[in-house]
């Protein structure tokens, strides 16, 4: 059986989730880097894999699939060695996981990704930033973090839905929140500091997927270090993310 091909950029939150999942579950795969900063996702060649021009995407034989949540569900079904807790066979538990994944894109991801784009990435990519978009993203992000704690991390829940082990929803959401690292420690702590349950939950997911979680996030921390270095050289606070244009 040929390994599946995973087209990804580790600076992409959903890409990291798929890569970590494959590593943890010992799924044989070939990682093919699609450099977003070089617009490789917009090439005609890649659009044959994903006409939407986004990562991640996979190719399994003749089968092509994009959208990270769909990919994660597919992998749980195709590879028999994947533990049931990632995407339980129980219909009711599975439906609840689906509801979290559907909520994710319109809430947590929309808030976090928009914030990172308009503060850290837009200057580097030559895009126009929007103060209004940043303000709305911050509000949505804070609301989303509150929802996670109040709805899915009640009591002493170790993972979402009170599960003793992580699901694909846990992995997907934590990878999303990890993107806040490139905003700098002060900004990250401003959002996550009030949410002790989320910090504990994130640590639980990291431990459950170690050492693959750390390895998949190495590039993210390299980007963060570069931004801090450039900020120091320019004698600017690291939270002023215009330094991203100097990466």
N, C-alpha and C positions, 0 to 999 in steps of 0.2 A: 504494500500500500504506500503510495507516494505521500510525502508530507504535504499538508495544506500550505498555501502561500498566504501570508498575512502582510498586507500593504498598510504601512503605518508610519507615523511620525511620533516619536516618544514625547514631543512637546505637546501632543494632543492628548487630552484627558481620556477620551474613549479608546484611543489606540493603546494606551497603557493598560487599561482594564482588560482588553482582549489578550494582550501579551502576558500579563500576570496570570490570567485564567489558564492560558495554555501551559505556562510553565508549571503552575501548581498542580495541574492535572496530568502532567507528563504527556501532553499532546504534541506529537511530532509536527513541527512547522518550520517553514522557511520565512524569516522576516525580511521583507523588502521595504527599504526606507523610501518614503515619498516625502521629500523635503518641502514643507509648506512655505518656508521663507524664500525658496527658490521657485515657487509656483509650479512645482512638479505635479501637483494635484490637478492642474488645469490643462495639462498636455493632452493631446489627442490619444496618445498611447494609454495613459491612465484612464481616460474617460471610456475606454473599451472595457475596463474593469468596473468602474463606477461612473456612470453617466452624470451623476450628481456632482462629481469632482470633489469628493470628501473622503477623509480617512476616519476610521479604518475600513478596509474591505478585504474579503478573502476569496480565494479560488481553491475549490476542492474538486480536483479532476476537471470536469467540464462545468461544474456548478460555480456560479459567482454570486456573492452576497455582500451587501453593504448595510449600514446602520448597526452600531455596536450592540444594541440590545437584541436585535434579531440574530446577530452573529453569536452572541453568548448563548441564546436559547438553542440555536442550531447545534453548537458544539456540545451542549449537554445531552442532546438527543442522539447525536451521531457516534460519540465516543462512549462505549459502555463502561469505561473505568471511572467516569466522572461520578463523584459521590452525590447521593440524592439531595443533600442539604443545599446544593448550589441552585437547584431548580426542582423542588420536591414534586413527586408524583401525585401527592395529595392535591386534589382539585381546588379545595378551598384555600390552602396555603399558597398554591401557585397563583391563584387569582389575586390574592393580596399582594404578592410580589409584582405581578403585572401592574397593579394599580400604582405602586411606588414608581415603577419604571416609566409609566405614562406621565405621572406627576413630575418626575425629574426634569424632562425636557422643557416643560412649560414654566417651571418655577426655579428650582435650584440651578440648573444649567443656564437658563436664560439670564438669571441674575449674575452668577459668577462669571460666565463666559463674556457677557457684555461688559462687566466691570473690568476684567483683565484686558479685553480688546481695546477699550477706549482709554485706558490709562497706560498700560505697559506695551501693548503690541502695535497699536495704531501708528505711533510715531515712527517705529522701525519699518513698518510696511508702507509708509507714505500715505496713510489714510487720514481722513479728517476726524478729529475727535469731537465729542459732543458732551458738554457739561450736563445737559439735561438727561442724556442717556446714562451718564455716570450716576447721577442722583437717583434716577429711577431704579438702576441696577442695584445700588447699595440698599435701597429700601426693600426690593424684592429678595435680595440675598439674606438680609436680616430676618425677614418674614419666613423664608424657607428654612433657615437654621432653627428657628423657633418651632416650626411645624414638625420637623424631624424629631425634636426632643419631646414635644407634647403628644404626638400621635403614634410614632413608631418606636420610641425609646423610653417608654414609660417604666417607672420603677427602676429595678436593677437590671434591665435588659442588657445583655452582652452584645447582641446584634439586633438588627431591625426585626420587628414583629415578635420580639422576645425569644428569638431562636438562640440555641446554645452554639450554633455554628453559622458561618456567613453564607449568604446567598449571592446570586449575581447582582442583586439590587445593592447590597452592602458594598461590593467591590466597585460598582459603577459610581455610586454617590460619593464614596470616599476619594476616589481618583479625581472626581470633579472638585471637591473641596481642596485637595492638595494643590490645585492650580494657584491658590491664593498665596503660595510660597513666593512666587516671583514678584509679588507686590511689596515684599519686604516684611521683616518681622513685626514692625510697628503696626502696619496696616493689617497684616494677618491676625495679630493678637487683638486688634480692635474689634474684629468680627467674631473671632472664635473664643476670645477670653471669657465672655459672659456665658459660654455654653460648655460647662464641665462635662456633661453627659456626652456631648459630641466628641470632645477631645478623648475621653476614655474609649468611646466606640471606635474612633479612628485608630487608636492604638491597638485595640483588639483585632481589627481587620489587618493591620500591619503585621502583628505577631502571627496571625493565622495563615498569612501568605508569605512569610519570611522564608528565605532571603530574596525571593523574587520581587516582592513589593519594592524593597530598597533598590534593587538593581534596575528596575524599570524606571525609577524616578531619579537616577543619577544625572541624566541630562537636564532635568528640570532644575536641580540644584546647581548645576554648572551655569545655567542661564542666570539663576539668582545671584551666584557669586560674581559673574561678569558685571551684572547691573550694580552690585554694591561697590565693586572695584571702580567702575566708571564714575559712580556717584562721589566716591572719596577723591578721585583725581580731579573732578570738577568742583570739589568743595561744596557739594550740594547734599541735602538730606536724601537718604535712600528712598524715602517715601515720595519724592518728586520724580515721577516715573518717566519724565522726558528723557532720562538717560537711556531708555530702551533703544532710542534711535542710534545710539553709539555702539550697540552690540556688534 
